[in-house]
């Protein structure tokens, strides 16, 4: 699903990523850990096609990021959904409309949009706010809208940048359980976090640590090309 080899990336004249290698199998759940300013967000932006590496090899969901042109971005983003740290909701549109928009731009039929949006709104406990404009929502509620928007499109890969940062402990734990459920369906999850409590809620997930733009894998391994992760393989054999 994700294959980075010796990736370097310059941002604002500084070396933001240094010789980063990371391999994530399809269906795996990975926490990207590290302190603030370590390079977590930069790495996610590379995976989403928002930043182009200056050197190295980078492939996500079969897309070669080194050769990716602007015309190819929509194809990548049909496979990859992102939960941004700053929400990026449309403040004047309702909760329902913000979530539905992600399906509308993909040409999903209206009847299916209504069903899928209502299901994800219910899962994230937003039913009472369905038709409220997002400008009236709290930070935690806006974060849940952003998460719902990523989940509703059933992506192959979800990139989440500190998604629990604006949620209380109960909602944060519920969110991790939802991500774990999506993961069991085959969705690959890469979640950036600096909160060690969050890591304990998904002990089966692998951790990849980044600091000062350099990656270290706590479990000294590089996954092979097997499209099924070791975690999912173990579940199947249980």
HELIX and SHEET records of a PDB file:
HELIX    1   1 UNK A   40  UNK A   47  1                                   8    
HELIX    2   2 UNK A   70  UNK A   72  5                                   3    
HELIX    3   3 UNK A   73  UNK A   79  1                                   7    
HELIX    4   4 UNK A   95  UNK A  104  1                                  10    
HELIX    5   5 UNK A  110  UNK A  123  1                                  14    
HELIX    6   6 UNK A  127  UNK A  129  5                                   3    
HELIX    7   7 UNK A  134  UNK A  136  5                                   3    
HELIX    8   8 UNK A  139  UNK A  151  1                                  13    
HELIX    9   9 UNK A  169  UNK A  184  1                                  16    
HELIX   10  10 UNK A  196  UNK A  200  1                                   5    
HELIX   11  11 UNK A  230  UNK A  237  1                                   8    
SHEET    1   A 4 UNK A  14  UNK A  24  0                                        
SHEET    2   A 4 UNK A   2  UNK A  11 -1                                        
SHEET    3   A 4 UNK A  55  UNK A  60 -1                                        
SHEET    4   A 4 UNK A  63  UNK A  64 -1                                        
SHEET    1   B 6 UNK A  80  UNK A  83  0                                        
SHEET    2   B 6 UNK A 157  UNK A 161  1                                        
SHEET    3   B 6 UNK A 188  UNK A 193  1                                        
SHEET    4   B 6 UNK A  29  UNK A  33  1                                        
SHEET    5   B 6 UNK A 206  UNK A 211  1                                        
SHEET    6   B 6 UNK A 214  UNK A 217 -1                                        
END                                                                             
